[in-house]
């Protein structure tokens, strides 16, 4: 057995929050929503394309935001994304450049308080 890649990461969202999710992940971050299989649609949530991987936003009735565990996204136009997040009212926290030499990164939260990391494409 050999691991090839991460297929997707799932992040929890509260019930009936799909429209808020789209406003953040599609409109602000620029991800693309992809069609969920018919059998999974009744569960709620949305699926998104994050480059070659997928981000699944799954409804959790007992939702609690993930404040430590997080997906990290490698992005182009890194500084422009940070500016767009700040303009949309998100707090952006820059990581200490000395922690991982040669890697620029920052953290932000989605509209539900889930932690997200963004890493500059090199």
N, C-alpha and C positions, 0 to 999 in steps of 0.2 A: 504494500500500500504506500502511495505517495500523495501527500497533500499538494494540490495544484494551485488553489487560490481560495480566497474567501468568496463565497457566492453572494451572501447577503448578511446584513446585520439588522436585528430587529430592535426598535426602541419603542417603549410603551407611551401611549397617549391616553388621555381621558376619553370616556364615552362621548359621542356626538361632537367630536372636535376635528373632524375631517376638514371642514372649511378653514378653520384656523391653521391647520397643518399645511394646507395648500398655500395659504397666504404667506406663510413663513418659508417653507421649503421650496415651493415653486416660484412664487413671486419675488421673494427677497434673495434666496440663495441661488435660484436659477436651475434647480433640479427639474427633471422631467418626470411627470407621473406616468406610470405604466399600468396596463390593465391587469387586475387581479383575476385569477381563475374564478369562474362562476361559482364553484363549490365553496370558495372562501369569502365571497362578497358579503354574505349575511353576517359575518363576524365583525364587519366594520373595518376601519383603518384604511390606509392607502399604501401603495408600493411606489417607490421612486427609483429612477436611474441615477446612480452616482458614478459616472464613468462606466467602467466595465463591470462594476459591482452594483448591487441593489441595496437600498435602504427600505426596510419594511416598517411602517408605523402601525403597531398593533394595539387595538383597544384593550385596556385593562380596567375592569370595573373598580378595582381597589388601587387605582393609579397613585403612585408616589414618584416624583421625579428622580432620575438618576443623577445625583450631584457629584459622584466620583467616577463611576464606570462611564465610558463614553466611546463613541466611534471617532476616529480621526480621518479627516478628508484631506487629501493632497489636492491643491488647487492652483490654477494659474490666476493671474490678476489678483494676487494675494492682498496687496494693500488696498486695492479698490473694493474688495469684498469686505475688509475690515471697516472701511469708510461707509459702505452701504449698510452694514449691520448697525453701526453707530447712528447713522441717519434715521434708521428704522426704530431706534430706541433701545437697542440691545447694548448691554455692557460687554465690552471687549477687554479681556485681560491678556496682556502680552506675556509670553513665557520668557524667563531669563535666558538670554542668548548663550550664557555659559553652561547651561544644563546639558544641552546636546549641541556641541560645536558644529557650526555650519548648517544648522537647521533653524529657520525662522518659523515660529508658530504662535498661535494665540488661541484662547478659549472664549467661547460665548455660550449662552444658553438658548434653547429654542423657546417658544412662547409658553411652554409648560414647565420650564425650569430644568429640562434635561441638559446635561453638559455635553458640549460638542467641541472638538479640537480641529483646527485648520492648520495645515502645514504647507509651506510654500513649495511649489513644484520646482525642482532643481534641474 
